[in-house]
Amino acid sequence: MSSNARKFVAYYRVSTEKQGRSGLGLEAQRRAVEDVLSSNGAWDKVGEYVEIESGRNRARPELEKAIATARLHGAKLIVAKLDRLARDASFLFSLRDAGVDFIAADMPEANRLTVNILACVAEDEAERISRRTREALAAAKARGVELGTPENLDDEARRKGAQVSAEVRGARADQRAADLRPILEDLREHGRTSLRALAEGLNERNIPTARGGRWHPNTVRRVLERLEAGG
């Protein structure tokens, strides 16, 4: 693996098992990814995942694996077509919160910023719907309709927002620990049982820490403690 090359994880999706077996559509996606990579310098592939799913199916285990691998290696997720990643706004939220950048071969200029913009548009629409709902509830109450206490909705929303904000960092750490679990288990199966040996194994596999550094016994210990606390 070249030390100067950027890392990428390839994700391909075909809609039917027949396409998956025959390679129909899959080879075209691979060529598209290779074309965009060849025009953007040196790249090293750290993973490749093929999903055989309907575009309307949001359960995409191979995509989850691809995102986990990209997170672990600090790699970019590369797909042949943007619509292979998402056809609805809810999936954009998942991709945005996954913490990985991506490249779409059919739209090379699109990146995580694109997802953020689309997600912000969806958030704005959701907020406008929520605001209209609160206004409708307030108007109904003014007419004498018993609706409980709609004036407390804003306070509740703020409380939930503060709670979510406080949990974001812990949730990200939990997600990274979960991504690391199968790697750590594999290292242990190969005789790497001490904290130092596990740290050396992670470094040998070019997996950076959450801050992009090298692994040490203490950083491995914190991950193991988080995994143990989370079951």
Z-matrix of the N, CA and C atoms (Angstrom, degrees):
N
C 1 1.477
C 2 1.510 1 109.73
N 3 1.303 2 117.48 1 127.33
C 4 1.458 3 121.48 2 -177.32
C 5 1.517 4 110.89 3 -71.33
N 6 1.333 5 117.15 4 135.94
C 7 1.463 6 120.85 5 -179.22
C 8 1.516 7 111.82 6 -71.83
N 9 1.336 8 117.29 7 -21.98
C 10 1.461 9 120.71 8 -177.79
C 11 1.523 10 113.32 9 -95.05
N 12 1.319 11 116.47 10 -10.31
C 13 1.462 12 119.82 11 -175.96
C 14 1.524 13 111.03 12 -81.44
N 15 1.309 14 114.81 13 145.99
C 16 1.455 15 119.76 14 172.39
C 17 1.524 16 109.75 15 -78.61
N 18 1.319 17 115.75 16 153.64
C 19 1.465 18 120.81 17 -176.64
C 20 1.523 19 110.20 18 -102.13
N 21 1.338 20 115.06 19 145.81
C 22 1.458 21 119.19 20 177.46
C 23 1.524 22 110.65 21 -142.23
N 24 1.325 23 113.95 22 156.20
C 25 1.461 24 122.81 23 173.39
C 26 1.525 25 106.72 24 -120.43
N 27 1.315 26 116.78 25 126.23
C 28 1.465 27 120.77 26 -179.32
C 29 1.521 28 110.01 27 -93.18
N 30 1.323 29 115.46 28 135.88
C 31 1.473 30 121.43 29 176.53
C 32 1.523 31 108.43 30 -127.96
N 33 1.326 32 115.05 31 124.81
C 34 1.459 33 121.14 32 178.95
C 35 1.520 34 109.03 33 -123.38
N 36 1.322 35 115.74 34 147.42
C 37 1.460 36 119.31 35 177.75
C 38 1.517 37 109.90 36 -134.29
N 39 1.325 38 115.53 37 130.93
C 40 1.462 39 121.72 38 171.92
C 41 1.517 40 107.22 39 -120.70
N 42 1.307 41 116.07 40 152.00
C 43 1.462 42 120.15 41 -169.97
C 44 1.517 43 114.37 42 -86.69
N 45 1.318 44 118.11 43 -22.03
C 46 1.462 45 120.01 44 -175.86
C 47 1.517 46 110.83 45 -131.49
N 48 1.325 47 116.32 46 156.86
C 49 1.458 48 121.06 47 176.93
C 50 1.530 49 110.45 48 -63.07
N 51 1.336 50 116.21 49 -34.28
C 52 1.460 51 119.97 50 179.41
C 53 1.523 52 110.52 51 -61.86
N 54 1.338 53 115.98 52 -43.89
C 55 1.457 54 119.64 53 177.97
C 56 1.521 55 110.54 54 -63.63
N 57 1.337 56 115.79 55 -37.76
C 58 1.451 57 119.23 56 -179.63
C 59 1.512 58 112.03 57 -65.22
N 60 1.333 59 117.34 58 -40.42
C 61 1.465 60 120.79 59 -179.69
C 62 1.523 61 111.84 60 -72.57
N 63 1.314 62 116.28 61 -39.81
C 64 1.460 63 119.72 62 -174.39
C 65 1.516 64 113.36 63 -83.35
N 66 1.340 65 116.23 64 -19.01
C 67 1.458 66 119.12 65 -175.45
C 68 1.506 67 112.37 66 83.69
N 69 1.360 68 117.07 67 -0.01
C 70 1.453 69 120.92 68 179.56
C 71 1.530 70 109.55 69 -61.09
N 72 1.288 71 116.43 70 121.87
C 73 1.459 72 120.35 71 -178.23
C 74 1.515 73 111.98 72 89.70
N 75 1.334 74 116.86 73 -36.05
C 76 1.460 75 120.66 74 -178.03
C 77 1.524 76 111.27 75 -68.81
N 78 1.327 77 116.95 76 -45.22
C 79 1.466 78 119.71 77 -179.98
C 80 1.521 79 111.65 78 -63.95
N 81 1.326 80 115.93 79 -36.37
C 82 1.466 81 119.20 80 177.82
C 83 1.525 82 110.17 81 -63.76
N 84 1.333 83 116.70 82 -38.42
C 85 1.461 84 120.05 83 178.10
C 86 1.520 85 110.75 84 -66.05
N 87 1.341 86 116.06 85 -41.86
C 88 1.466 87 119.24 86 179.08
C 89 1.532 88 111.01 87 -61.73
N 90 1.339 89 115.96 88 -41.67
C 91 1.468 90 118.93 89 179.10
C 92 1.523 91 111.19 90 -62.97
N 93 1.337 92 115.78 91 -40.27
C 94 1.464 93 119.71 92 -179.80
C 95 1.523 94 110.70 93 -63.49
N 96 1.323 95 116.46 94 -41.24
C 97 1.463 96 120.21 95 178.61
C 98 1.530 97 110.45 96 -66.78
N 99 1.327 98 116.84 97 -43.54
C 100 1.467 99 120.19 98 178.84
C 101 1.531 100 111.41 99 -61.11
N 102 1.335 101 116.29 100 -37.95
C 103 1.465 102 120.02 101 -179.76
C 104 1.527 103 111.50 102 -63.83
N 105 1.338 104 115.80 103 -45.15
C 106 1.461 105 118.10 104 -177.44
C 107 1.522 106 110.78 105 -70.97
N 108 1.326 107 117.74 106 -31.54
C 109 1.458 108 120.37 107 178.17
C 110 1.528 109 111.03 108 -70.58
N 111 1.328 110 116.30 109 -40.93
C 112 1.466 111 120.30 110 -176.74
C 113 1.520 112 112.29 111 -64.31
N 114 1.314 113 116.97 112 -22.81
C 115 1.462 114 120.35 113 -179.50
C 116 1.520 115 112.68 114 -96.17
N 117 1.335 116 116.37 115 6.90
C 118 1.462 117 119.50 116 -176.96
C 119 1.526 118 112.11 117 -131.24
N 120 1.325 119 117.52 118 37.67
C 121 1.452 120 120.49 119 174.80
C 122 1.513 121 113.81 120 84.38
N 123 1.335 122 115.54 121 -160.21
C 124 1.468 123 121.90 122 -175.07
C 125 1.518 124 111.28 123 -89.55
N 126 1.331 125 115.02 124 136.76
C 127 1.463 126 121.54 125 179.96
C 128 1.522 127 109.83 126 -135.69
N 129 1.314 128 116.62 127 147.29
C 130 1.455 129 123.01 128 172.44
C 131 1.521 130 109.00 129 -118.25
N 132 1.334 131 115.98 130 129.08
C 133 1.458 132 120.22 131 179.12
C 134 1.521 133 109.72 132 -85.44
N 135 1.339 134 115.92 133 125.81
C 136 1.464 135 120.24 134 178.30
C 137 1.529 136 111.44 135 -109.19
N 138 1.323 137 117.39 136 -1.91
C 139 1.458 138 119.83 137 177.59
C 140 1.510 139 111.41 138 -176.60
N 141 1.333 140 115.68 139 152.33
C 142 1.461 141 122.23 140 176.17
C 143 1.527 142 108.44 141 -142.18
N 144 1.321 143 116.05 142 130.22
C 145 1.463 144 121.00 143 -176.46
C 146 1.521 145 109.73 144 -132.26
N 147 1.316 146 115.36 145 136.42
C 148 1.460 147 121.43 146 -179.66
C 149 1.517 148 108.46 147 -120.41
N 150 1.311 149 115.87 148 122.81
C 151 1.471 150 122.14 149 179.54
C 152 1.520 151 109.12 150 -104.15
N 153 1.310 152 116.18 151 131.14
C 154 1.469 153 120.82 152 172.61
C 155 1.520 154 106.37 153 -108.97
N 156 1.322 155 115.59 154 90.51
C 157 1.460 156 120.93 155 -172.99
C 158 1.520 157 110.53 156 -146.24
N 159 1.322 158 114.91 157 158.59
C 160 1.458 159 120.27 158 169.84
C 161 1.515 160 109.14 159 -75.27
N 162 1.332 161 116.35 160 145.31
C 163 1.457 162 120.32 161 178.25
C 164 1.513 163 112.66 162 -62.26
N 165 1.322 164 117.77 163 -21.72
C 166 1.457 165 120.69 164 179.83
C 167 1.519 166 112.70 165 -87.27
N 168 1.320 167 117.30 166 -7.45
C 169 1.452 168 121.80 167 -178.72
C 170 1.516 169 108.92 168 -87.06
N 171 1.326 170 116.98 169 118.02
C 172 1.457 171 119.92 170 -177.93
C 173 1.529 172 112.00 171 -85.00
N 174 1.325 173 118.53 172 -10.17
C 175 1.458 174 121.62 173 177.11
C 176 1.517 175 108.19 174 -83.10
N 177 1.303 176 117.49 175 101.38
C 178 1.459 177 122.15 176 -175.15
C 179 1.528 178 109.60 177 -127.72
N 180 1.322 179 117.54 178 81.42
C 181 1.474 180 120.52 179 -176.27
C 182 1.511 181 113.94 180 -60.82
N 183 1.332 182 117.95 181 -35.59
C 184 1.458 183 119.38 182 179.83
C 185 1.526 184 111.70 183 -68.64
N 186 1.330 185 115.94 184 -34.36
C 187 1.459 186 119.02 185 176.15
C 188 1.520 187 110.07 186 -66.75
N 189 1.329 188 116.79 187 -38.97
C 190 1.464 189 119.78 188 177.15
C 191 1.520 190 110.97 189 -61.52
N 192 1.339 191 115.91 190 -40.36
C 193 1.466 192 119.55 191 177.41
C 194 1.530 193 110.61 192 -65.07
N 195 1.328 194 116.07 193 -40.80
C 196 1.460 195 120.01 194 -179.84
C 197 1.527 196 110.60 195 -62.82
N 198 1.327 197 116.32 196 -43.27
C 199 1.468 198 120.43 197 179.16
C 200 1.519 199 110.21 198 -64.32
N 201 1.348 200 116.70 199 -42.60
C 202 1.469 201 120.19 200 179.24
C 203 1.520 202 110.80 201 -60.97
N 204 1.331 203 116.73 202 -43.74
C 205 1.466 204 120.53 203 179.35
C 206 1.519 205 110.80 204 -63.99
N 207 1.326 206 116.73 205 -41.43
C 208 1.470 207 120.26 206 178.95
C 209 1.520 208 110.70 207 -63.51
N 210 1.335 209 116.63 208 -40.26
C 211 1.461 210 119.48 209 178.46
C 212 1.525 211 110.91 210 -63.07
N 213 1.322 212 115.94 211 -45.49
C 214 1.465 213 120.08 212 -176.26
C 215 1.522 214 111.91 213 -62.48
N 216 1.320 215 117.12 214 -38.62
C 217 1.453 216 120.81 215 -174.89
C 218 1.530 217 113.44 216 -97.20
N 219 1.339 218 116.98 217 -1.83
C 220 1.459 219 118.34 218 -174.91
C 221 1.507 220 111.22 219 63.66
N 222 1.339 221 115.91 220 35.26
C 223 1.465 222 121.83 221 -175.54
C 224 1.522 223 111.12 222 -100.36
N 225 1.328 224 114.91 223 165.20
C 226 1.465 225 120.17 224 174.62
C 227 1.522 226 109.80 225 -92.76
N 228 1.316 227 115.45 226 144.99
C 229 1.461 228 121.87 227 175.06
C 230 1.525 229 107.36 228 -90.86
N 231 1.327 230 116.83 229 125.65
C 232 1.468 231 120.61 230 -176.37
C 233 1.519 232 109.80 231 -120.59
N 234 1.327 233 116.11 232 128.83
C 235 1.457 234 122.21 233 178.95
C 236 1.520 235 109.28 234 -126.68
N 237 1.339 236 115.71 235 160.55
C 238 1.458 237 119.53 236 -178.50
C 239 1.520 238 111.66 237 -76.02
N 240 1.328 239 116.42 238 -38.60
C 241 1.462 240 120.72 239 -177.84
C 242 1.514 241 109.93 240 -136.23
N 243 1.307 242 115.64 241 143.27
C 244 1.454 243 119.71 242 -179.31
C 245 1.519 244 111.21 243 -61.24
N 246 1.339 245 117.90 244 -35.55
C 247 1.461 246 118.92 245 -178.72
C 248 1.517 247 112.09 246 -72.88
N 249 1.326 248 117.93 247 -6.14
C 250 1.461 249 120.09 248 172.39
C 251 1.527 250 110.01 249 -73.00
N 252 1.328 251 115.89 250 -22.38
C 253 1.461 252 119.54 251 179.73
C 254 1.520 253 112.62 252 -90.12
N 255 1.306 254 117.52 253 -40.51
C 256 1.464 255 118.35 254 -172.67
C 257 1.518 256 111.87 255 -158.97
N 258 1.318 257 113.84 256 141.44
C 259 1.464 258 120.46 257 171.87
C 260 1.521 259 110.95 258 -123.75
N 261 1.321 260 116.36 259 4.71
C 262 1.462 261 119.40 260 179.24
C 263 1.515 262 109.72 261 -146.07
N 264 1.328 263 115.01 262 159.11
C 265 1.466 264 120.42 263 -174.08
C 266 1.519 265 112.50 264 -65.22
N 267 1.331 266 117.87 265 -34.73
C 268 1.461 267 119.94 266 -176.31
C 269 1.517 268 111.51 267 -60.08
N 270 1.343 269 116.51 268 -35.77
C 271 1.454 270 118.53 269 179.28
C 272 1.522 271 111.12 270 -70.43
N 273 1.325 272 117.15 271 -30.40
C 274 1.461 273 120.42 272 177.05
C 275 1.524 274 110.65 273 -61.79
N 276 1.334 275 116.85 274 -37.21
C 277 1.454 276 119.91 275 176.65
C 278 1.526 277 110.26 276 -61.21
N 279 1.339 278 116.47 277 -43.27
C 280 1.463 279 120.63 278 -179.49
C 281 1.523 280 110.55 279 -62.36
N 282 1.332 281 116.40 280 -43.54
C 283 1.458 282 120.20 281 -179.53
C 284 1.526 283 110.71 282 -67.52
N 285 1.317 284 115.81 283 -40.49
C 286 1.463 285 119.86 284 179.46
C 287 1.521 286 110.93 285 -61.33
N 288 1.319 287 116.91 286 -42.49
C 289 1.458 288 121.18 287 -176.49
C 290 1.523 289 112.63 288 -81.76
N 291 1.349 290 116.81 289 -7.05
C 292 1.464 291 119.29 290 -178.20
C 293 1.522 292 112.11 291 -71.19
N 294 1.321 293 116.88 292 -21.95
C 295 1.456 294 119.55 293 177.93
C 296 1.514 295 114.52 294 80.61
N 297 1.325 296 117.80 295 27.44
C 298 1.466 297 120.63 296 177.78
C 299 1.522 298 109.53 297 -129.10
N 300 1.332 299 115.30 298 149.37
C 301 1.460 300 121.23 299 171.91
C 302 1.522 301 108.74 300 -89.53
N 303 1.323 302 115.72 301 157.47
C 304 1.453 303 117.73 302 179.42
C 305 1.521 304 110.03 303 -140.94
N 306 1.315 305 114.68 304 160.74
C 307 1.463 306 122.83 305 173.95
C 308 1.517 307 107.78 306 -127.79
N 309 1.314 308 117.01 307 131.56
C 310 1.459 309 122.00 308 174.95
C 311 1.524 310 107.52 309 -106.40
N 312 1.329 311 116.72 310 124.09
C 313 1.466 312 120.27 311 -174.91
C 314 1.519 313 112.00 312 -61.42
N 315 1.335 314 117.59 313 -32.42
C 316 1.456 315 119.55 314 -178.56
C 317 1.528 316 112.41 315 -83.88
N 318 1.357 317 116.33 316 -4.85
C 319 1.455 318 120.62 317 179.05
C 320 1.533 319 107.73 318 -149.99
N 321 1.342 320 117.14 319 67.87
C 322 1.470 321 120.72 320 -172.72
C 323 1.524 322 114.05 321 -56.48
N 324 1.338 323 116.97 322 -27.36
C 325 1.458 324 118.75 323 -179.24
C 326 1.521 325 112.68 324 -75.42
N 327 1.331 326 117.00 325 -15.20
C 328 1.460 327 120.30 326 178.48
C 329 1.522 328 109.31 327 -75.77
N 330 1.324 329 116.59 328 142.50
C 331 1.454 330 121.22 329 179.58
C 332 1.525 331 108.64 330 -152.22
N 333 1.323 332 115.83 331 -161.21
C 334 1.464 333 118.29 332 -177.66
C 335 1.522 334 111.64 333 -62.68
N 336 1.335 335 116.39 334 -28.18
C 337 1.457 336 119.69 335 177.10
C 338 1.514 337 110.35 336 -61.56
N 339 1.335 338 116.65 337 -39.60
C 340 1.460 339 120.45 338 177.36
C 341 1.524 340 110.80 339 -58.25
N 342 1.325 341 115.66 340 -45.23
C 343 1.460 342 120.35 341 178.85
C 344 1.519 343 110.14 342 -62.26
N 345 1.333 344 116.03 343 -42.37
C 346 1.462 345 119.09 344 179.95
C 347 1.521 346 111.90 345 -62.25
N 348 1.335 347 116.14 346 -40.52
C 349 1.467 348 119.57 347 179.45
C 350 1.521 349 110.31 348 -63.48
N 351 1.336 350 115.71 349 -47.77
C 352 1.462 351 119.28 350 179.61
C 353 1.517 352 110.89 351 -62.83
N 354 1.325 353 116.83 352 -39.63
C 355 1.457 354 120.11 353 179.20
C 356 1.522 355 110.93 354 -66.26
N 357 1.350 356 116.01 355 -38.26
C 358 1.468 357 119.32 356 178.30
C 359 1.522 358 111.33 357 -64.65
N 360 1.329 359 115.61 358 -37.99
C 361 1.472 360 119.16 359 176.90
C 362 1.526 361 109.70 360 -61.76
N 363 1.338 362 115.98 361 -43.88
C 364 1.461 363 119.83 362 179.16
C 365 1.521 364 110.92 363 -64.58
N 366 1.352 365 116.38 364 -40.32
C 367 1.467 366 119.80 365 178.36
C 368 1.527 367 111.13 366 -63.25
N 369 1.339 368 115.13 367 -40.94
C 370 1.463 369 118.97 368 179.73
C 371 1.521 370 110.80 369 -62.33
N 372 1.323 371 115.71 370 -42.32
C 373 1.462 372 119.22 371 178.71
C 374 1.522 373 110.54 372 -64.10
N 375 1.336 374 116.55 373 -41.31
C 376 1.456 375 119.73 374 179.23
C 377 1.525 376 110.75 375 -63.16
N 378 1.348 377 116.82 376 -40.03
C 379 1.455 378 120.41 377 179.43
C 380 1.532 379 110.92 378 -66.38
N 381 1.333 380 117.00 379 -39.19
C 382 1.462 381 119.47 380 178.54
C 383 1.520 382 110.89 381 -64.94
N 384 1.331 383 116.09 382 -39.45
C 385 1.472 384 119.02 383 176.50
C 386 1.518 385 110.11 384 -63.44
N 387 1.349 386 115.98 385 -43.23
C 388 1.462 387 119.64 386 179.27
C 389 1.521 388 111.33 387 -62.59
N 390 1.349 389 115.83 388 -41.67
C 391 1.461 390 119.64 389 -179.79
C 392 1.524 391 110.96 390 -64.59
N 393 1.332 392 115.85 391 -42.03
C 394 1.464 393 118.72 392 178.95
C 395 1.528 394 110.67 393 -64.02
N 396 1.336 395 116.08 394 -35.52
C 397 1.460 396 120.09 395 178.51
C 398 1.523 397 110.48 396 -65.23
N 399 1.351 398 116.46 397 -45.23
C 400 1.469 399 119.64 398 179.22
C 401 1.514 400 110.80 399 -62.44
N 402 1.341 401 116.22 400 -41.07
C 403 1.470 402 119.02 401 179.44
C 404 1.526 403 111.11 402 -64.52
N 405 1.340 404 115.74 403 -39.16
C 406 1.465 405 119.05 404 178.66
C 407 1.519 406 110.84 405 -65.76
N 408 1.330 407 116.87 406 -39.78
C 409 1.463 408 120.36 407 178.17
C 410 1.533 409 111.01 408 -64.53
N 411 1.332 410 115.30 409 -42.47
C 412 1.466 411 118.86 410 179.13
C 413 1.522 412 111.04 411 -63.82
N 414 1.328 413 116.59 412 -40.67
C 415 1.463 414 120.07 413 179.11
C 416 1.521 415 110.51 414 -65.28
N 417 1.326 416 115.94 415 -39.58
C 418 1.466 417 119.27 416 179.03
C 419 1.518 418 110.47 417 -65.13
N 420 1.321 419 116.97 418 -41.36
C 421 1.463 420 119.79 419 178.57
C 422 1.519 421 111.17 420 -63.08
N 423 1.349 422 116.28 421 -38.85
C 424 1.462 423 120.32 422 178.95
C 425 1.524 424 110.97 423 -62.17
N 426 1.332 425 115.78 424 -27.57
C 427 1.475 426 119.24 425 177.78
C 428 1.518 427 111.62 426 -83.11
N 429 1.346 428 117.09 427 -0.15
C 430 1.450 429 120.01 428 177.72
C 431 1.511 430 114.39 429 98.03
N 432 1.325 431 117.52 430 5.37
C 433 1.456 432 120.06 431 178.98
C 434 1.525 433 109.08 432 -76.42
N 435 1.339 434 118.04 433 132.25
C 436 1.460 435 122.42 434 179.32
C 437 1.530 436 109.60 435 -78.05
N 438 1.298 437 115.22 436 113.57
C 439 1.463 438 119.12 437 -177.60
C 440 1.525 439 112.74 438 -125.79
N 441 1.304 440 117.82 439 11.31
C 442 1.451 441 119.52 440 -176.74
C 443 1.519 442 109.25 441 86.62
N 444 1.298 443 118.14 442 -129.66
C 445 1.466 444 121.42 443 -176.33
C 446 1.535 445 110.63 444 -129.76
N 447 1.317 446 116.80 445 71.75
C 448 1.467 447 118.86 446 -178.87
C 449 1.513 448 113.40 447 -63.45
N 450 1.357 449 117.33 448 -21.32
C 451 1.459 450 118.13 449 179.81
C 452 1.533 451 112.03 450 -66.93
N 453 1.338 452 116.70 451 -15.73
C 454 1.464 453 119.85 452 178.52
C 455 1.524 454 113.17 453 -88.86
N 456 1.316 455 116.39 454 -1.78
C 457 1.459 456 117.92 455 -177.20
C 458 1.519 457 112.09 456 -61.05
N 459 1.337 458 116.88 457 -39.86
C 460 1.454 459 119.26 458 -179.05
C 461 1.524 460 111.16 459 -64.88
N 462 1.325 461 117.11 460 -41.90
C 463 1.460 462 120.55 461 178.51
C 464 1.523 463 110.34 462 -61.79
N 465 1.311 464 116.51 463 -42.44
C 466 1.457 465 120.25 464 179.55
C 467 1.519 466 110.70 465 -64.84
N 468 1.331 467 115.23 466 -40.63
C 469 1.463 468 118.72 467 178.72
C 470 1.520 469 110.89 468 -62.66
N 471 1.342 470 115.97 469 -40.90
C 472 1.465 471 118.90 470 178.49
C 473 1.518 472 111.45 471 -65.67
N 474 1.320 473 116.28 472 -38.92
C 475 1.461 474 119.89 473 179.50
C 476 1.524 475 110.49 474 -62.74
N 477 1.328 476 115.67 475 -45.13
C 478 1.456 477 119.35 476 179.39
C 479 1.525 478 110.95 477 -65.51
N 480 1.316 479 116.01 478 -38.60
C 481 1.454 480 119.13 479 179.20
C 482 1.525 481 111.70 480 -62.03
N 483 1.357 482 115.85 481 -42.75
C 484 1.457 483 119.54 482 178.81
C 485 1.524 484 111.13 483 -64.56
N 486 1.321 485 116.12 484 -37.86
C 487 1.460 486 120.56 485 179.13
C 488 1.526 487 110.89 486 -65.14
N 489 1.333 488 115.80 487 -44.52
C 490 1.461 489 119.56 488 179.34
C 491 1.520 490 110.78 489 -63.05
N 492 1.346 491 115.95 490 -42.60
C 493 1.461 492 119.63 491 179.98
C 494 1.516 493 111.52 492 -60.20
N 495 1.346 494 116.41 493 -39.86
C 496 1.463 495 120.52 494 -179.75
C 497 1.515 496 112.19 495 -68.28
N 498 1.332 497 116.69 496 -25.72
C 499 1.462 498 120.54 497 -176.11
C 500 1.525 499 113.73 498 -93.03
N 501 1.334 500 117.23 499 -10.63
C 502 1.464 501 119.86 500 -173.47
C 503 1.528 502 111.79 501 -60.23
N 504 1.330 503 116.36 502 -48.12
C 505 1.464 504 118.86 503 -176.64
C 506 1.527 505 111.09 504 -63.74
N 507 1.326 506 116.33 505 -43.11
C 508 1.458 507 119.29 506 178.45
C 509 1.518 508 111.93 507 -64.51
N 510 1.335 509 116.74 508 -38.34
C 511 1.464 510 120.09 509 -179.93
C 512 1.522 511 110.95 510 -65.36
N 513 1.329 512 116.44 511 -39.16
C 514 1.461 513 119.45 512 178.83
C 515 1.523 514 110.89 513 -66.11
N 516 1.343 515 115.52 514 -39.76
C 517 1.465 516 118.87 515 177.88
C 518 1.522 517 110.71 516 -65.65
N 519 1.339 518 116.46 517 -39.18
C 520 1.466 519 119.98 518 176.88
C 521 1.522 520 111.01 519 -62.58
N 522 1.329 521 116.71 520 -41.21
C 523 1.455 522 120.66 521 -179.54
C 524 1.525 523 110.91 522 -64.36
N 525 1.322 524 115.90 523 -42.57
C 526 1.468 525 118.48 524 -179.77
C 527 1.525 526 110.32 525 -66.94
N 528 1.324 527 117.75 526 -38.67
C 529 1.462 528 120.18 527 177.46
C 530 1.524 529 110.39 528 -62.54
N 531 1.335 530 116.70 529 -40.37
C 532 1.463 531 120.37 530 178.30
C 533 1.526 532 110.74 531 -65.28
N 534 1.335 533 116.99 532 -37.40
C 535 1.464 534 120.55 533 176.93
C 536 1.531 535 110.77 534 -63.47
N 537 1.329 536 115.36 535 -34.29
C 538 1.458 537 120.24 536 -176.64
C 539 1.531 538 113.20 537 -81.41
N 540 1.333 539 117.18 538 -19.78
C 541 1.460 540 120.47 539 -173.96
C 542 1.538 541 112.79 540 -52.38
N 543 1.356 542 119.67 541 -53.73
C 544 1.468 543 118.13 542 -178.20
C 545 1.521 544 113.06 543 -62.90
N 546 1.350 545 117.90 544 -30.96
C 547 1.459 546 120.67 545 177.86
C 548 1.529 547 109.78 546 -67.34
N 549 1.324 548 116.56 547 -45.17
C 550 1.458 549 120.68 548 179.94
C 551 1.525 550 110.95 549 -64.80
N 552 1.329 551 116.69 550 -39.84
C 553 1.466 552 119.74 551 178.76
C 554 1.526 553 110.86 552 -63.55
N 555 1.330 554 116.03 553 -39.54
C 556 1.455 555 119.81 554 179.23
C 557 1.530 556 110.62 555 -65.40
N 558 1.321 557 117.19 556 -40.92
C 559 1.455 558 120.49 557 178.30
C 560 1.523 559 111.12 558 -62.96
N 561 1.322 560 116.24 559 -40.49
C 562 1.458 561 120.02 560 179.19
C 563 1.526 562 111.39 561 -65.20
N 564 1.330 563 115.98 562 -38.67
C 565 1.460 564 119.75 563 178.61
C 566 1.524 565 111.75 564 -63.85
N 567 1.333 566 115.94 565 -23.28
C 568 1.463 567 120.63 566 178.86
C 569 1.525 568 111.85 567 -99.42
N 570 1.335 569 116.36 568 21.00
C 571 1.458 570 120.91 569 172.55
C 572 1.508 571 116.33 570 90.17
N 573 1.343 572 117.72 571 2.34
C 574 1.460 573 120.03 572 178.22
C 575 1.534 574 107.72 573 -88.72
N 576 1.309 575 117.74 574 92.69
C 577 1.467 576 120.15 575 -173.78
C 578 1.517 577 113.80 576 -109.22
N 579 1.322 578 118.62 577 -26.49
C 580 1.462 579 119.90 578 -179.46
C 581 1.521 580 110.20 579 -80.14
N 582 1.329 581 115.62 580 161.70
C 583 1.460 582 120.12 581 178.63
C 584 1.533 583 110.91 582 -60.79
N 585 1.329 584 116.07 583 -40.85
C 586 1.458 585 119.72 584 -179.34
C 587 1.529 586 110.61 585 -65.67
N 588 1.348 587 115.92 586 -42.31
C 589 1.462 588 119.27 587 -179.54
C 590 1.523 589 111.46 588 -65.97
N 591 1.339 590 116.51 589 -37.98
C 592 1.459 591 119.84 590 177.75
C 593 1.528 592 110.49 591 -65.71
N 594 1.333 593 116.65 592 -40.98
C 595 1.468 594 120.35 593 178.24
C 596 1.526 595 110.15 594 -62.11
N 597 1.330 596 117.07 595 -43.71
C 598 1.460 597 120.57 596 178.64
C 599 1.528 598 110.93 597 -62.74
N 600 1.345 599 116.85 598 -39.05
C 601 1.458 600 120.53 599 179.52
C 602 1.521 601 112.21 600 -64.64
N 603 1.320 602 116.87 601 -41.39
C 604 1.468 603 120.49 602 178.28
C 605 1.526 604 110.44 603 -65.75
N 606 1.329 605 116.52 604 -40.76
C 607 1.470 606 119.66 605 178.15
C 608 1.517 607 111.36 606 -65.22
N 609 1.332 608 116.93 607 -38.14
C 610 1.458 609 120.22 608 179.26
C 611 1.526 610 111.52 609 -64.96
N 612 1.322 611 116.18 610 -29.47
C 613 1.467 612 119.87 611 179.58
C 614 1.529 613 111.98 612 -88.33
N 615 1.319 614 115.80 613 7.38
C 616 1.482 615 121.05 614 177.21
C 617 1.515 616 112.92 615 60.26
N 618 1.335 617 116.61 616 33.79
C 619 1.458 618 120.84 617 176.02
C 620 1.523 619 108.08 618 -96.62
N 621 1.325 620 118.42 619 116.79
C 622 1.466 621 120.01 620 -178.06
C 623 1.527 622 111.57 621 -79.23
N 624 1.316 623 115.88 622 162.82
C 625 1.456 624 120.35 623 171.34
C 626 1.525 625 108.81 624 -72.11
N 627 1.321 626 116.59 625 175.44
C 628 1.467 627 120.50 626 -179.46
C 629 1.527 628 111.57 627 -59.33
N 630 1.323 629 116.82 628 -28.02
C 631 1.462 630 120.87 629 179.96
C 632 1.527 631 112.15 630 -95.12
N 633 1.338 632 116.28 631 6.64
C 634 1.448 633 119.81 632 176.78
C 635 1.518 634 115.05 633 86.42
N 636 1.339 635 117.74 634 8.88
C 637 1.455 636 120.72 635 -178.45
C 638 1.516 637 113.19 636 -98.63
N 639 1.334 638 114.76 637 -164.67
C 640 1.454 639 121.00 638 178.95
C 641 1.522 640 110.42 639 -93.99
N 642 1.313 641 114.76 640 157.74
C 643 1.463 642 120.87 641 -177.57
C 644 1.526 643 110.51 642 -84.26
N 645 1.332 644 114.97 643 144.26
C 646 1.448 645 123.79 644 174.28
C 647 1.528 646 107.81 645 -132.90
N 648 1.318 647 118.37 646 164.03
C 649 1.473 648 119.57 647 -179.46
C 650 1.529 649 113.69 648 -51.74
N 651 1.338 650 117.70 649 -40.50
C 652 1.461 651 119.87 650 -177.87
C 653 1.523 652 112.29 651 -66.68
N 654 1.344 653 117.22 652 -38.82
C 655 1.464 654 118.81 653 179.52
C 656 1.520 655 110.80 654 -68.77
N 657 1.337 656 117.46 655 -35.23
C 658 1.463 657 120.06 656 175.35
C 659 1.521 658 110.10 657 -66.58
N 660 1.342 659 116.18 658 -41.68
C 661 1.462 660 119.72 659 -179.51
C 662 1.525 661 111.50 660 -58.91
N 663 1.334 662 117.33 661 -40.45
C 664 1.463 663 120.21 662 -179.20
C 665 1.536 664 110.92 663 -65.26
N 666 1.319 665 116.42 664 -38.54
C 667 1.462 666 119.65 665 177.58
C 668 1.525 667 110.33 666 -64.77
N 669 1.335 668 116.99 667 -44.13
C 670 1.463 669 120.49 668 -179.88
C 671 1.523 670 111.09 669 -64.12
N 672 1.332 671 116.83 670 -38.80
C 673 1.455 672 120.01 671 177.85
C 674 1.521 673 111.45 672 -63.91
N 675 1.329 674 115.51 673 -38.94
C 676 1.477 675 118.89 674 178.58
C 677 1.523 676 110.89 675 -67.06
N 678 1.335 677 116.43 676 -40.24
C 679 1.469 678 119.83 677 177.89
C 680 1.512 679 111.03 678 -64.41
N 681 1.335 680 116.59 679 -40.40
C 682 1.463 681 119.77 680 179.64
C 683 1.526 682 111.20 681 -66.71
N 684 1.331 683 115.79 682 -40.74
C 685 1.480 684 119.46 683 -179.98
C 686 1.516 685 111.20 684 -65.99
N 687 1.335 686 115.68 685 -32.21
C 688 1.455 687 119.07 686 -178.88
C 689 1.511 688 113.54 687 -89.46
N 690 1.306 689 118.15 688 0.13
C 691 1.456 690 120.74 689 179.72
C 692 1.499 691 112.80 690 79.53
